[in-house]
Amino acid sequence: GIWRWLTGIRLGLTTLSTFNPQQIRITVDGQPIVSQLMQVTVANARFFGAGIQMAPHARLQDGLLDVCLIPLMSKMQLLASLPLFFSGRHLDRIPDVVYHQGREIEISARREAPVRVDGVIGGRLPIRIRVLPRALGIRLPRRAESSQDLCTI
């Protein structure tokens, strides 16, 4: 609803106030990408934050990480684009957005930069993220008969 959207705007404005663009090097399964970017998102689920669909093709069980690269844009362009991020339409409506999927992602930059994990600073670049298939075991009650009864992680 409207509160989710307003929370997203507040988070976006906070990020913009401290944004300092730099060249980022990303490797997806050994394939390098170097670019000036506004945002790099590595996700295993479609939604994050206040309902933003930064990785609309992500699926928890597919064994892949989804990488969405948002190009540099003005603050006004970014604010005007916010509804596209909530709907997941940024992939086809914002020029130069790049989307990849892979099992191992490496990200580095010339200058140190923070890495946010679920909204909290969880380290600094460089970082390597990889999928560990079947690394997490989940115990379910016997009565869970269908996938609708399962919790998502």
C-alpha positions in Angstrom: 0.0 0.0 0.0 0.9 3.6 0.3 2.9 3.2 3.5 5.2 0.6 1.8 5.7 3.0 -1.1 6.5 6.0 1.3 9.0 3.8 3.2 10.7 3.0 -0.1 10.9 6.7 -1.0 12.4 7.5 2.4 15.0 4.7 2.1 15.8 5.9 -1.4 16.3 9.5 -0.4 18.6 8.4 2.5 20.7 6.3 0.1 20.9 9.2 -2.4 22.1 11.7 0.2 25.3 9.6 0.7 25.7 8.2 -2.8 29.2 8.4 -4.2 29.4 6.7 -7.7 32.5 4.6 -8.6 33.5 2.0 -11.0 32.3 -1.5 -10.0 33.7 -4.8 -11.2 31.3 -7.7 -11.1 31.9 -11.3 -12.1 29.0 -13.6 -12.7 30.1 -17.2 -13.0 33.5 -16.0 -14.3 32.1 -13.5 -16.8 33.3 -10.0 -16.0 31.2 -6.8 -16.1 32.7 -3.4 -15.4 30.5 -0.4 -15.1 29.6 2.8 -13.3 26.4 1.8 -11.4 23.8 3.4 -9.2 22.9 0.1 -7.5 24.0 -3.6 -7.6 21.5 -6.1 -6.1 22.3 -9.8 -5.6 19.2 -11.6 -4.6 17.7 -15.1 -4.2 14.1 -13.8 -3.7 12.0 -11.4 -5.7 11.2 -8.8 -3.0 13.3 -6.8 -0.5 12.9 -3.7 1.6 9.5 -2.2 1.5 8.2 -4.5 -1.2 10.6 -3.6 -4.0 10.9 -6.2 -6.7 14.5 -5.6 -7.7 14.9 -9.2 -8.9 11.5 -10.2 -10.4 12.8 -13.4 -11.9 14.4 -14.7 -8.7 13.2 -18.0 -7.3 14.3 -19.4 -3.9 14.7 -23.0 -5.1 16.3 -22.5 -8.5 19.9 -22.7 -7.2 20.8 -19.3 -8.8 21.5 -15.8 -7.6 19.9 -13.0 -9.5 22.0 -9.9 -10.2 20.3 -6.6 -11.1 22.5 -3.7 -12.2 21.0 -0.2 -12.2 22.9 2.3 -14.3 23.9 5.8 -13.1 20.9 8.2 -13.3 20.0 11.6 -11.9 18.3 11.8 -8.6 15.1 13.0 -10.4 15.2 10.0 -12.8 15.6 7.7 -9.8 12.7 9.2 -7.9 10.5 9.1 -11.1 11.5 5.4 -11.5 10.5 4.3 -8.0 7.1 2.9 -9.0 8.9 0.7 -11.6 11.1 -0.9 -8.9 8.0 -1.8 -6.8 6.3 -3.4 -9.8 9.4 -5.1 -11.2 9.0 -3.3 -14.5 12.3 -1.6 -14.2 13.9 -4.4 -16.3 12.1 -3.4 -19.5 11.3 0.3 -18.8 14.6 1.8 -17.6 17.3 1.9 -20.3 20.6 0.1 -19.6 19.3 -2.0 -16.6 21.2 -5.3 -16.8 20.0 -8.6 -15.3 22.1 -11.8 -14.9 21.7 -15.1 -13.1 24.6 -17.2 -11.8 25.9 -19.4 -9.0 28.9 -17.3 -8.0 29.1 -13.5 -7.9 32.1 -11.5 -7.1 32.0 -7.7 -6.6 34.8 -5.3 -6.2 35.5 -1.6 -6.5 38.5 0.7 -6.5 37.5 2.4 -3.3 36.1 0.6 -0.2 32.3 0.5 -0.2 29.8 -0.9 2.3 27.8 -4.1 1.5 24.2 -4.2 2.9 22.8 -7.6 3.8 19.0 -7.5 4.4 19.3 -3.7 4.9 22.1 -3.8 7.4 25.8 -3.1 6.6 27.3 -6.6 6.6 30.8 -6.0 5.3 32.7 -4.1 2.7 33.8 -4.8 -0.9 35.3 -6.9 -2.2 32.8 -9.7 -1.7 32.1 -13.2 -3.1 28.6 -14.7 -2.9 27.9 -18.2 -4.0 25.1 -20.7 -3.9 25.5 -23.8 -1.7 22.8 -26.2 -2.9 21.0 -28.0 -0.2 23.1 -26.4 2.5 20.1 -25.6 4.7 18.0 -28.4 6.1 14.4 -27.6 7.2 12.3 -29.7 9.5 8.6 -29.6 8.8 5.6 -31.0 10.7 4.2 -34.2 9.2 0.9 -32.5 8.4 2.6 -30.2 5.8 1.1 -31.9 2.7 1.6 -29.4 -0.1 4.0 -26.7 -1.1 1.5 -24.2 0.2 2.1 -25.5 3.7 5.8 -24.9 3.5 7.5 -21.8 4.8 9.7 -19.8 2.5 13.3 -19.0 3.5 
